[in-house]
């Protein structure tokens, strides 16, 4: 039978393509899964009308898939799981687990784009094939480690990365844990505490810092006292000057009165002399 693909189907064709498939495959899988529709004349016409719009979107999808592929090729995911002494996992890692782990790095990917032929059931390093687009394939490096090792969600790969790098990462994580545990348990060494000489030196420095402050306060107090003394001296000088001016004014007034008395006597004598002359004439 002929069907029209309404989604990209790996190894079959792109969306919008008319393909011939077995009747059972078409009716029992492609059509129920909404991956294809029967190639009737009406459906063919509808698909033809949508083909131009789909072509534009297709170029955009492929471009986005290529960018995503570049990012996936640079990722090294790490996932911790419970395991036995032989490295066999208590459970398994599926494509859904990988898709959920990718979400922690900000990558949203349909689990169906992750090609995992069978679930992962043991500790180790795996190269996972990812097909974000039918024409684009990426390789994702995944390391499954024993539970207790912190999972690293996103690490840039190197050109020649190998198992030794993964082992080095695990060793670093263990060292960090041991270091943190040691720092939280062991008390500080005596040498970390200040010695008697350091304490004395610190006290001297504090006293030296306090001395300038005391000198400054004394200087301010002396300045205030000097200002008050100056004001008092100015007031006293002003009072003395005023008193001296009043004394001078009184002395001047007294002298003026003294000077006026002889003139009155002279005037009196002159008047008496005129009267005597008038009597003689008579």
trRosetta pair geometry for C-beta under 8 A, 3 or more apart (Angstrom, degrees):
i j d omega theta_ij theta_ji phi_ij phi_ji
1 20 7.1 168 87 -150 27 66
1 21 6.5 -28 66 66 76 70
1 22 7.6 29 23 145 84 17
1 23 5.0 92 -12 -98 114 69
1 26 5.0 -106 73 37 122 161
1 27 7.5 70 34 -38 157 91
1 38 7.4 -57 166 -129 122 85
1 39 7.8 165 160 23 79 101
2 18 5.9 12 -177 -179 110 98
2 19 7.1 167 -147 87 65 30
2 20 5.3 -38 -92 -94 71 69
2 21 8.0 121 -112 19 25 69
2 38 7.7 78 89 -167 66 59
2 39 3.8 -52 118 34 102 142
3 18 7.4 175 89 -148 32 57
3 19 6.3 -21 62 63 78 78
3 21 6.0 -24 17 24 116 115
3 26 4.9 179 -41 -137 136 118
3 30 5.8 95 128 113 169 146
3 31 7.0 -128 -128 -63 137 92
3 36 3.9 48 153 159 128 133
3 37 6.5 154 -163 73 86 28
3 38 6.1 -63 -113 -108 73 31
3 39 5.7 -150 -110 -30 15 92
4 16 6.9 -15 -178 -149 97 29
4 17 7.3 168 -152 84 59 32
4 18 5.4 -30 -97 -94 74 70
4 36 6.1 155 75 -160 39 81
4 37 5.3 -20 58 60 95 83
4 38 7.6 17 13 101 87 17
4 39 5.1 125 -36 -92 87 79
4 43 5.7 -167 15 144 142 118
4 44 7.0 -177 -65 -89 138 57
4 47 5.2 -123 -166 -67 150 156
5 8 7.3 67 155 -100 132 22
5 9 5.7 -124 -134 3 130 112
5 12 6.8 148 -86 118 139 112
5 13 5.3 -178 -5 87 154 105
5 14 6.8 152 90 104 139 29
5 15 5.5 -126 119 -118 97 36
5 16 6.6 -39 75 22 83 24
5 17 5.0 11 30 53 118 80
5 18 7.9 -150 5 -77 77 22
5 19 6.3 39 -33 8 106 115
5 30 7.7 -82 -106 -163 72 124
5 35 6.5 -31 -144 156 77 76
5 36 5.0 -45 -101 -97 46 91
6 15 6.0 21 -180 -146 23 93
6 16 7.6 71 -108 -58 41 48
6 34 6.8 -70 76 168 126 68
6 35 6.6 171 53 174 79 24
6 36 6.0 164 7 -105 82 28
6 37 5.9 58 -34 -12 122 97
7 15 5.4 -9 -119 -91 14 104
7 34 7.2 65 -12 121 129 75
7 35 5.0 -83 48 -135 110 65
7 36 7.9 -101 31 -53 77 56
8 13 7.7 -132 -143 111 55 43
8 14 5.4 -21 -109 -133 84 55
8 15 5.4 -59 -52 -32 61 86
8 133 7.3 -56 163 -158 177 55
8 134 4.5 -142 -176 -37 128 123
9 12 3.9 -19 102 54 113 125
9 13 6.2 21 54 50 94 59
9 30 7.3 -21 -92 -119 156 104
9 35 5.6 78 -76 179 118 127
9 36 7.5 -21 -34 -49 144 106
9 134 7.8 28 62 -98 24 133
10 131 6.7 70 -96 108 124 162
10 134 6.1 -169 -98 -122 60 90
12 19 6.0 99 174 152 90 177
12 21 7.5 5 -144 -82 122 121
13 17 3.7 -110 156 77 134 150
13 19 5.1 -173 2 -55 145 133
14 17 5.2 101 60 -23 65 120
14 58 7.1 43 179 -128 140 132
14 134 6.1 -152 -90 46 79 152
15 54 6.5 -138 105 -160 106 132
15 58 7.7 -164 55 -90 103 107
16 47 5.7 153 -143 -169 76 107
16 50 6.9 -143 -109 98 117 102
16 51 5.8 130 -171 -109 140 76
16 54 5.1 133 -49 119 150 167
18 39 5.4 78 -139 -115 106 137
18 44 7.3 18 -84 -113 135 95
18 47 7.7 134 -59 100 95 160
19 36 7.8 -84 48 -120 104 141
21 25 4.8 -106 160 86 116 120
21 26 4.7 139 84 -58 116 98
21 30 6.6 96 68 -12 165 149
21 36 7.9 117 15 64 144 174
22 25 4.3 83 62 8 93 108
22 26 6.8 -170 85 -8 46 87
23 26 5.9 -62 -148 39 28 108
23 27 5.9 7 166 -3 68 115
24 27 6.3 -61 -132 47 26 97
24 28 5.2 -8 180 10 66 125
24 29 8.0 50 137 -2 64 97
25 28 6.8 -58 -112 51 14 91
25 29 5.4 -38 -166 35 54 121
25 30 6.4 48 142 -14 74 105
26 29 7.3 -47 -86 52 6 77
26 30 5.0 -38 -134 42 47 122
26 31 6.0 50 162 -20 67 104
26 36 6.6 -78 -144 88 83 138
26 38 7.9 87 163 -94 127 69
27 31 5.9 -16 -128 30 32 130
27 32 7.8 51 158 -23 42 96
28 32 6.7 -20 -177 4 27 127
29 32 6.6 -67 -135 44 11 100
29 33 5.9 -5 171 -4 56 122
29 35 7.6 -18 134 37 75 130
30 33 6.2 -72 -143 46 19 103
30 35 4.6 -96 -153 75 67 106
30 36 3.9 2 157 28 118 118
31 34 7.8 31 -179 -75 32 29
31 35 7.6 -85 -59 51 20 72
31 36 5.8 -64 -73 78 59 81
31 37 6.7 93 -120 -109 88 36
31 38 7.1 19 -100 -45 131 75
37 43 5.4 -156 115 -144 122 145
38 43 6.4 146 86 9 63 158
39 43 6.2 -133 -138 84 29 123
39 44 6.0 54 -172 -66 76 97
40 43 4.6 89 52 11 79 104
40 44 6.9 -139 92 -10 39 87
41 44 5.6 -53 -145 33 30 114
41 45 6.5 30 157 -19 64 103
42 45 5.9 -54 -152 33 31 109
42 46 6.5 29 152 -17 64 107
43 46 5.6 -54 -147 38 34 113
43 47 6.2 33 155 -19 67 106
44 47 5.9 -57 -148 38 29 109
44 48 6.3 32 153 -23 64 106
45 48 5.7 -53 -149 33 31 113
45 49 6.6 30 153 -19 63 104
46 49 5.9 -57 -155 33 31 110
46 50 6.5 17 153 -9 65 111
47 50 5.7 -65 -147 44 34 105
47 51 6.4 58 150 -56 66 90
48 51 5.6 -28 -152 -10 34 120
50 53 5.5 -63 -163 48 59 110
50 54 5.5 61 142 -28 85 109
51 54 5.6 -60 -146 39 30 112
51 55 6.3 37 155 -29 66 101
52 55 5.6 -48 -151 25 31 114
52 56 7.1 29 153 -15 61 100
53 56 6.0 -54 -159 33 36 109
53 57 6.5 28 149 -12 67 108
54 57 5.6 -58 -147 43 36 109
54 58 5.9 45 153 -32 69 105
55 58 5.5 -48 -145 28 29 117
55 59 7.0 30 157 -19 60 99
56 59 6.3 -55 -159 29 31 107
56 60 6.9 25 147 -13 62 107
57 60 5.5 -60 -156 39 39 112
57 61 6.1 41 149 -23 73 104
58 61 5.6 -51 -145 34 33 112
58 62 6.3 30 158 -17 66 105
59 62 5.9 -54 -147 37 30 109
59 63 6.4 32 153 -20 63 107
60 63 5.7 -56 -150 35 31 112
60 64 6.4 28 154 -15 65 106
61 64 5.9 -59 -151 39 30 108
61 65 6.2 30 153 -20 66 109
61 133 6.3 142 140 -109 95 120
62 65 5.5 -53 -145 37 33 113
62 66 6.4 36 155 -22 65 103
62 133 5.6 123 -113 -168 60 162
62 135 6.2 -2 -127 59 113 125
62 136 6.8 150 -152 -29 73 123
63 66 5.8 -52 -151 32 30 111
63 67 6.7 29 152 -15 62 104
64 67 5.7 -55 -152 37 34 111
64 68 6.3 34 151 -18 67 107
64 132 7.9 -117 114 144 81 131
65 68 5.5 -54 -146 39 33 112
65 69 6.2 41 152 -26 65 103
65 132 4.2 177 -140 105 91 109
65 133 3.4 19 -152 -21 173 125
65 135 7.7 110 95 64 146 80
65 136 4.4 152 134 45 117 150
66 69 5.5 -48 -147 30 32 116
66 70 6.8 37 153 -21 61 99
66 133 7.7 -34 -43 25 62 143
66 136 5.6 -134 -78 -114 61 145
67 70 5.8 -49 -155 29 34 112
67 71 6.9 29 150 -13 63 104
68 71 5.7 -58 -154 38 37 110
68 72 6.2 35 151 -20 70 107
68 107 7.2 119 -148 -143 102 113
68 109 7.7 141 -178 -89 138 111
68 132 4.9 86 89 -57 136 176
68 136 8.0 100 66 124 94 143
68 138 7.2 -101 119 -38 78 150
69 72 5.6 -54 -142 38 32 111
69 73 6.2 35 157 -23 65 106
69 130 7.7 -178 -113 91 72 104
69 132 6.3 -139 -60 28 82 123
69 136 5.1 -120 -51 168 143 117
69 137 7.2 78 -128 89 128 21
69 138 4.0 -161 -140 -72 75 109
70 73 5.9 -55 -150 32 27 113
70 74 6.9 16 155 -11 60 110
71 74 6.0 -69 -157 39 33 105
71 75 6.7 40 149 -36 67 106
71 107 7.1 177 115 -90 133 129
72 75 5.6 -51 -151 16 38 118
72 107 7.5 114 -79 -146 87 163
72 130 5.5 -104 -178 60 158 145
72 132 7.6 178 -17 -28 147 123
72 138 3.8 59 86 155 132 150
72 139 7.4 146 127 60 100 29
72 140 5.2 -63 180 -79 98 95
73 138 5.4 -121 -53 -154 80 94
73 139 6.0 53 -113 53 77 75
73 140 7.7 -97 -86 -80 32 51
73 157 7.5 -95 147 38 57 136
74 156 5.5 -22 171 -138 98 74
74 157 5.6 -150 -155 27 43 92
75 105 6.9 31 -126 -158 132 173
75 140 5.8 -12 76 -139 112 86
75 141 6.8 -174 101 42 62 80
75 154 6.2 -62 -135 -138 94 73
75 155 7.4 93 -163 56 50 50
75 156 7.8 -49 -98 -104 32 37
75 157 7.0 8 63 -23 14 103
76 141 4.6 -24 -114 86 72 118
76 142 7.9 176 -163 -82 51 27
76 143 6.9 23 175 -6 93 108
76 152 7.6 12 103 100 92 115
76 154 7.8 108 57 -164 58 31
76 155 4.2 -46 63 73 106 98
76 156 7.2 -1 9 87 102 7
76 157 5.1 129 -45 -73 106 83
76 161 7.0 -115 -84 163 140 166
77 98 7.4 115 91 -143 162 80
77 101 5.5 88 -167 139 138 133
77 102 7.4 -61 -87 -76 146 65
77 105 7.7 -99 -95 -32 102 137
77 140 6.7 13 6 168 115 108
77 141 7.0 163 24 92 67 59
77 142 4.9 -15 69 -111 102 73
77 143 7.2 -177 93 26 52 68
77 152 7.8 -172 -156 92 34 69
77 153 6.7 -8 -133 -160 78 41
77 154 7.3 -8 -94 -86 68 46
77 155 7.9 178 -72 25 24 86
78 142 7.7 165 -84 -160 29 54
78 143 4.8 -15 -111 67 75 102
78 145 6.2 6 -171 1 99 118
78 149 7.8 -88 163 122 125 111
78 151 4.7 180 105 -155 87 69
78 152 4.3 52 31 45 133 76
78 153 7.3 -94 45 -67 80 25
78 155 7.2 41 -17 1 110 124
78 169 7.5 -131 -84 125 152 145
79 93 6.4 109 101 -117 150 139
79 97 7.0 79 -150 153 159 116
79 101 5.9 -69 -81 -97 116 149
79 142 6.8 -2 7 -171 111 99
79 143 7.3 165 26 85 65 53
79 144 5.6 -26 73 -110 93 65
79 145 7.3 159 79 25 39 74
79 151 5.4 24 -110 -124 30 132
80 144 7.8 133 -106 -166 23 56
80 145 5.2 -39 -101 78 73 87
80 146 6.7 0 -151 107 88 25
80 147 4.8 109 157 -106 105 50
80 148 6.9 -172 -164 29 139 38
80 149 5.4 179 -99 66 122 75
80 150 7.3 -78 -31 -140 142 9
80 151 4.9 -128 -7 -57 92 96
81 89 4.9 2 123 -135 136 113
81 90 7.3 -170 159 45 95 72
81 91 6.8 -128 -167 64 123 106
81 93 6.7 -113 -55 -60 150 104
81 123 7.6 -161 59 -83 102 81
81 144 6.0 -17 17 -168 118 102
81 145 7.7 137 23 72 68 40
81 146 7.4 -74 68 -131 55 30
81 147 5.9 -80 118 -54 13 91
82 89 7.0 100 81 -158 56 66
82 90 4.3 -27 99 35 108 120
82 91 7.3 72 57 17 96 106
82 146 7.8 36 -136 -160 25 67
82 147 4.7 -12 -77 -7 54 138
83 87 5.6 -6 167 -154 138 31
83 88 6.1 155 -159 76 87 33
83 89 5.1 -50 -98 -97 88 48
83 90 6.5 -154 -92 -8 31 78
83 122 7.5 87 -136 -146 127 51
83 123 5.5 -2 -100 -41 170 112
83 146 5.1 -99 37 -114 118 82
83 147 7.1 163 6 0 77 85
84 87 7.1 -45 71 21 70 18
84 88 4.9 1 35 56 111 88
84 90 7.1 114 -38 -55 80 87
87 122 5.1 53 128 -168 95 94
87 123 4.1 -104 -161 34 96 107
87 124 7.3 68 169 -41 133 87
87 146 7.8 -94 -121 -71 65 100
88 121 6.5 -6 -154 148 77 89
88 122 5.4 -43 -106 -102 48 86
89 92 6.1 126 89 -92 133 40
89 93 7.1 -105 -145 -21 178 87
89 120 7.3 67 2 122 150 76
89 121 5.3 -141 40 -168 106 46
89 122 6.0 -142 -12 -86 88 27
89 123 7.0 140 -60 -45 87 66
89 144 7.1 -54 -71 165 128 140
92 119 3.7 50 156 146 137 132
92 120 6.1 148 -169 70 80 46
92 121 4.8 -35 -108 -87 95 76
93 97 4.8 -110 -157 72 73 150
93 98 7.0 82 163 -48 103 86
93 119 6.2 156 66 -171 43 83
93 120 4.0 -16 54 58 105 108
93 121 7.8 -155 19 -63 74 35
93 142 8.0 180 136 152 152 140
93 144 6.2 -137 -19 -97 150 130
94 97 5.1 111 52 3 63 98
94 98 7.4 -124 105 1 41 87
94 111 8.0 20 133 -163 94 131
94 116 6.9 153 -165 96 49 154
94 119 5.1 -38 -86 -112 71 102
94 120 7.9 -153 -62 22 30 77
95 98 5.5 -53 -151 38 39 112
95 99 6.2 42 150 -21 68 104
95 111 4.5 114 127 -174 104 96
95 112 7.7 86 138 -76 149 25
95 114 4.1 162 -150 86 104 122
95 116 4.5 -165 -67 21 95 130
96 99 5.6 -52 -146 36 33 112
96 100 6.3 34 154 -19 65 104
96 111 5.0 -10 -86 -113 57 150
97 100 5.8 -54 -148 37 30 111
97 101 6.4 31 152 -20 64 106
98 101 5.6 -53 -148 36 33 113
98 102 6.4 37 151 -23 64 102
98 111 7.5 122 65 -129 88 83
98 114 5.4 151 86 -151 132 160
98 116 7.2 158 6 -52 144 140
98 128 6.3 177 -141 -159 156 169
98 140 7.6 114 -171 103 126 149
98 142 6.7 -57 -116 -97 111 150
99 102 5.6 -50 -150 32 33 114
99 103 6.9 43 148 -29 61 97
99 109 5.6 -136 -130 81 87 86
99 110 7.2 -42 -125 158 138 14
99 111 4.2 -83 -31 -84 149 81
99 114 6.1 -131 -59 -14 91 140
100 103 5.6 -44 -158 19 37 117
100 104 7.6 42 147 -22 60 94
101 104 5.9 -45 -166 20 42 113
101 105 7.7 29 144 -8 63 101
101 151 8.0 -100 -134 163 115 144
101 153 6.8 -164 -174 -137 83 85
102 105 5.8 -61 -163 38 46 107
102 107 4.4 -69 169 79 100 108
102 108 7.7 156 116 -89 107 15
102 109 5.3 -17 106 25 156 116
103 106 7.6 67 -173 -64 37 11
103 107 6.9 -110 -85 67 30 56
103 108 6.4 47 -107 -94 81 60
104 153 4.6 -99 113 -147 123 142
104 154 7.8 -155 108 -34 90 100
105 153 5.6 -175 -66 149 87 104
105 154 4.5 124 -115 -73 114 123
109 113 5.4 -102 177 62 99 131
109 114 6.9 94 128 -47 122 98
109 130 7.1 -19 -176 -159 153 126
109 132 6.7 -81 -130 -100 108 95
110 113 4.9 97 71 -8 84 101
111 114 5.6 -51 -163 27 50 113
113 130 5.9 40 136 -167 92 78
113 131 5.4 -140 -163 72 75 62
113 132 5.4 46 -170 -94 144 43
114 128 6.4 -11 -161 167 96 121
114 129 7.8 132 -165 86 49 54
114 130 5.5 -24 -106 -108 61 81
115 128 7.3 158 64 179 68 71
115 129 4.1 -27 59 85 120 104
115 130 6.9 -159 12 -84 83 27
115 131 6.2 59 -34 -5 112 104
116 119 7.0 53 147 -90 124 38
116 120 7.5 -76 -158 -30 124 87
116 128 6.6 -19 -81 -140 91 102
120 126 6.1 -91 -105 -42 136 161
120 142 7.8 -127 -52 111 166 132
120 144 6.0 179 141 -43 136 150
122 144 7.3 130 108 86 37 139
123 144 5.1 -142 -129 105 48 95
123 145 6.3 61 -145 -122 109 25
123 146 6.0 -17 -96 -55 145 73
124 143 7.6 -117 126 -145 28 61
124 144 6.0 14 43 50 47 99
125 141 7.0 -14 -170 -168 99 91
125 142 7.3 153 -159 85 52 48
125 143 5.0 -21 -103 -102 74 79
125 144 7.9 -162 -77 21 29 68
125 163 6.0 -141 -3 -97 143 81
125 166 6.0 -145 -76 -35 122 162
126 141 7.7 150 82 -157 46 46
126 142 4.8 -22 66 68 94 97
126 143 7.6 172 21 -84 70 32
126 144 7.1 34 -1 -10 112 102
127 139 5.3 -10 -175 -171 104 106
127 140 7.2 143 -163 70 52 43
127 141 6.1 -25 -104 -99 66 61
127 142 7.7 167 -92 23 18 79
128 139 7.2 142 70 -161 44 52
128 140 4.4 -29 65 67 99 99
128 141 7.7 -173 18 -78 82 11
128 142 5.3 41 -16 -4 119 123
129 137 6.3 -22 -165 -167 96 107
129 138 7.6 142 -161 78 48 48
129 139 6.3 -27 -101 -103 56 65
129 140 7.8 -165 -71 21 9 84
130 137 7.2 142 77 -163 48 56
130 138 4.5 -24 67 66 102 98
130 139 7.4 -178 21 -83 84 16
130 140 5.3 56 -17 -17 123 117
131 134 6.9 44 168 -101 119 31
131 136 6.9 141 -154 85 62 60
131 137 5.4 -26 -98 -105 79 72
131 138 7.6 180 -80 22 31 73
132 136 5.9 -31 62 89 86 116
132 138 6.7 31 -4 1 103 119
133 136 4.1 48 57 29 105 105
141 157 5.9 113 16 -88 143 129
141 161 7.1 6 -125 95 171 139
143 166 5.1 174 -118 -132 150 131
145 149 4.4 -59 131 66 136 138
145 151 7.4 176 44 -94 113 71
145 166 7.9 -167 -75 176 112 109
145 170 6.3 179 -133 -99 140 118
146 149 6.1 87 68 3 67 109
149 170 5.6 -33 -133 -133 144 90
149 173 5.6 86 -151 101 84 152
149 174 7.6 -44 -107 -58 90 83
150 173 5.6 -161 34 -151 95 130
152 155 5.2 32 135 -40 129 117
152 169 6.8 -77 -5 179 148 136
155 169 7.6 -25 -113 -111 169 149
157 161 5.1 -100 -162 -6 85 148
158 161 4.6 128 52 -59 83 90
158 165 7.0 -176 27 -98 121 158
161 165 4.9 -62 -153 25 83 155
162 165 5.9 118 56 2 52 95
162 166 7.9 -107 114 3 41 91
163 166 5.5 -54 -156 37 45 112
163 167 6.2 46 149 -20 73 104
164 167 5.6 -54 -149 37 34 113
164 168 6.3 38 151 -23 66 104
165 168 5.6 -51 -149 34 32 113
165 169 6.6 36 151 -21 64 102
166 169 5.7 -52 -152 33 34 113
166 170 6.6 32 151 -17 65 104
167 170 5.7 -54 -150 36 34 111
167 171 6.3 35 152 -21 66 105
168 171 5.6 -53 -148 35 33 112
168 172 6.4 35 153 -21 65 104
169 172 5.8 -53 -150 33 31 111
169 173 6.6 33 153 -20 64 104
170 173 5.7 -53 -152 33 33 113
170 174 6.6 32 152 -17 65 104
171 174 5.8 -56 -151 37 33 110
171 175 6.4 34 152 -20 66 106
172 175 5.6 -54 -148 36 33 113
172 176 6.4 35 153 -22 66 104
173 176 5.7 -53 -151 33 31 112
173 177 6.6 31 152 -18 64 104
174 177 5.7 -54 -151 35 34 111
174 178 6.3 31 154 -16 67 106
175 178 5.8 -56 -147 39 31 109
175 179 6.1 33 155 -22 66 108
176 179 5.7 -54 -146 36 29 113
176 180 6.3 28 156 -18 64 106
177 180 5.9 -57 -149 36 29 109
177 181 6.3 27 154 -17 65 107
178 181 5.7 -57 -148 38 31 110
178 182 6.2 32 154 -21 66 107
179 182 5.7 -55 -147 35 30 112
179 183 6.4 28 156 -19 64 107
180 183 5.9 -54 -146 35 30 110
180 184 6.5 22 157 -15 63 110
181 184 6.0 -64 -151 38 29 106
181 185 6.3 11 160 -9 67 115
182 185 6.3 -70 -144 42 27 100
182 186 5.6 2 177 -1 71 118
183 186 7.0 -53 -115 43 19 95
188 192 4.4 -91 173 62 113 147
188 193 7.1 121 116 -47 121 82
189 192 5.1 109 65 -9 74 100
190 193 5.7 -51 -165 24 50 111
194 198 4.3 -127 -168 93 94 128
194 199 5.4 118 126 -59 121 81
194 202 7.3 -9 -171 -14 152 140
195 198 4.7 98 52 7 75 102
195 199 7.0 -134 98 -5 40 86
196 199 5.6 -53 -149 36 33 112
196 200 6.3 32 153 -18 66 105
197 200 5.7 -54 -147 37 32 110
197 201 6.2 33 154 -20 65 106
198 201 5.6 -52 -145 38 31 112
198 202 6.3 35 153 -22 64 105
199 202 5.7 -55 -150 35 30 112
199 203 6.5 31 151 -19 64 103
200 203 5.7 -53 -151 34 33 111
200 204 6.5 34 151 -19 66 103
201 204 5.7 -52 -150 35 34 112
201 205 6.5 35 151 -20 65 103
202 205 5.6 -52 -150 34 33 112
202 206 6.5 34 151 -19 65 103
203 206 5.6 -54 -150 35 34 111
203 207 6.4 34 151 -19 67 103
204 207 5.6 -53 -148 36 34 111
204 208 6.3 35 152 -20 66 103
205 208 5.6 -52 -148 36 33 112
205 209 6.4 33 152 -20 64 103
206 209 5.6 -53 -151 35 33 112
206 210 6.4 31 151 -19 66 105
207 210 5.6 -55 -147 37 34 109
207 211 6.4 46 151 -34 66 98
208 211 5.6 -40 -148 18 34 117
208 212 7.8 32 160 -12 59 93
209 212 7.0 -53 -166 29 34 102
209 213 7.3 29 144 -13 61 110
210 213 5.5 -62 -160 38 44 115
210 214 6.3 42 148 -22 76 103
211 214 5.7 -56 -149 35 34 108
211 215 6.3 32 155 -17 68 105
212 215 5.5 -53 -145 39 35 112
212 216 6.1 39 155 -24 67 104
213 216 5.7 -52 -150 33 31 114
213 217 6.6 31 151 -19 63 103
214 217 5.7 -53 -150 35 34 111
214 218 6.4 33 152 -18 66 104
215 218 5.7 -54 -148 37 33 111
215 219 6.3 34 153 -21 66 106
216 219 5.7 -53 -148 35 31 112
216 220 6.4 32 153 -20 64 104
217 220 5.7 -53 -150 34 32 111
217 221 6.4 32 152 -19 65 105
218 221 5.7 -55 -148 37 32 111
218 222 6.3 32 154 -19 66 105
219 222 5.7 -53 -146 36 31 111
219 223 6.3 34 153 -22 64 105
220 223 5.7 -54 -150 34 31 113
220 224 6.5 31 152 -19 64 104
221 224 5.7 -54 -151 34 32 111
221 225 6.5 31 152 -17 66 104
222 225 5.7 -54 -148 37 33 110
222 226 6.2 34 154 -20 66 106
223 226 5.7 -54 -147 36 31 111
223 227 6.4 33 153 -22 64 105
224 227 5.6 -54 -151 34 32 113
224 228 6.5 31 153 -18 65 103
225 228 5.8 -54 -149 36 33 110
225 229 6.3 33 153 -18 66 105
226 229 5.7 -54 -147 37 32 111
226 230 6.3 35 153 -23 65 105
227 230 5.7 -54 -149 33 31 113
227 231 6.5 30 153 -19 64 103
228 231 5.8 -54 -151 34 33 110
228 232 6.4 32 153 -17 66 105
229 232 5.7 -55 -149 38 32 111
229 233 6.3 33 153 -21 66 106
230 233 5.7 -54 -148 35 31 111
230 234 6.4 31 154 -20 65 105
231 234 5.8 -55 -150 35 31 111
231 235 6.4 30 153 -18 65 105
232 235 5.8 -55 -149 36 32 110
232 236 6.2 30 155 -18 66 107
233 236 5.8 -55 -146 39 31 110
233 237 6.2 31 156 -20 66 107
234 237 5.8 -54 -146 37 30 111
234 238 6.3 32 154 -22 64 106
235 238 5.7 -56 -151 34 30 112
235 239 6.5 31 152 -19 65 104
236 239 5.7 -53 -150 34 33 111
236 240 6.4 30 154 -17 66 106
237 240 5.7 -54 -147 38 32 110
237 241 6.2 33 154 -20 66 106
238 241 5.8 -54 -147 36 30 111
238 242 6.4 31 154 -21 63 106
239 242 5.7 -57 -151 35 30 111
239 243 6.4 28 153 -18 65 105
240 243 5.7 -55 -147 37 32 110
240 244 6.2 32 155 -19 66 106
241 244 5.7 -54 -146 37 31 111
241 245 6.3 33 154 -22 64 105
242 245 5.7 -53 -150 33 31 111
242 246 6.6 31 152 -19 64 104
243 246 5.7 -54 -152 34 33 111
243 247 6.5 34 151 -20 66 104
244 247 5.7 -52 -150 34 34 112
244 248 6.4 33 153 -19 66 104
245 248 5.7 -53 -149 36 33 111
245 249 6.4 34 152 -21 65 105
246 249 5.6 -53 -150 34 33 112
246 250 6.5 32 153 -18 66 103
247 250 5.8 -55 -150 36 32 110
247 251 6.4 32 153 -19 66 106
248 251 5.7 -54 -148 36 33 112
248 252 6.3 33 154 -21 65 105
249 252 5.8 -54 -150 34 31 111
249 253 6.5 31 153 -20 64 105
250 253 5.7 -55 -150 34 33 111
250 254 6.4 33 153 -20 66 105
251 254 5.7 -54 -149 35 32 111
251 255 6.4 32 154 -18 65 107
252 255 5.8 -55 -148 37 32 111
252 256 6.4 35 153 -23 64 106
253 256 5.7 -54 -151 32 32 113
253 257 6.7 33 152 -20 64 103
254 257 5.8 -55 -154 33 33 111
254 258 6.5 33 150 -19 66 104
255 258 5.6 -52 -150 35 34 113
255 259 6.4 34 153 -19 66 106
256 259 5.7 -55 -150 36 32 112
256 260 6.4 33 152 -24 64 106
257 260 5.7 -56 -150 32 32 112
257 261 7.0 42 153 -31 64 97
258 261 6.1 -46 -158 16 35 114
259 262 7.1 -55 -167 31 37 102
259 263 7.3 31 147 -14 64 111
260 263 5.8 -63 -160 37 42 115
260 264 6.7 43 149 -24 73 104
261 264 5.8 -56 -153 30 35 110
261 265 6.7 30 155 -15 67 104
262 265 5.6 -55 -147 37 38 110
262 266 6.2 39 155 -21 70 105
263 266 5.7 -51 -147 35 32 112
263 267 6.4 35 152 -22 63 105
264 267 5.6 -54 -150 35 32 112
264 268 6.4 35 150 -22 64 103
265 268 5.5 -52 -150 33 34 113
265 269 6.4 33 153 -18 66 103
266 269 5.8 -53 -148 36 33 110
266 270 6.3 35 152 -22 65 105
267 270 5.6 -52 -149 34 32 113
267 271 6.5 34 151 -22 64 104
268 271 5.7 -54 -152 33 32 111
268 272 6.5 29 152 -16 66 105
269 272 5.7 -54 -148 37 33 110
269 273 6.3 37 152 -23 66 105
270 273 5.7 -52 -150 33 32 114
270 274 6.6 33 152 -20 64 103
271 274 5.9 -53 -153 32 32 111
271 275 6.6 32 150 -19 63 105
272 275 5.7 -54 -151 34 34 112
272 276 6.5 35 152 -20 66 103
273 276 5.8 -53 -150 34 33 110
273 277 6.5 33 152 -20 65 104
274 277 5.7 -53 -150 34 34 112
274 278 6.5 34 152 -20 65 105
275 278 5.7 -55 -152 34 33 112
275 279 6.6 33 151 -19 65 104
276 279 5.8 -54 -151 34 34 111
276 280 6.5 34 153 -19 66 104
277 280 5.8 -54 -150 35 33 111
277 281 6.5 34 153 -20 65 105
278 281 5.8 -53 -151 33 33 112
278 282 6.6 35 151 -20 63 104
279 282 5.6 -55 -154 34 34 113
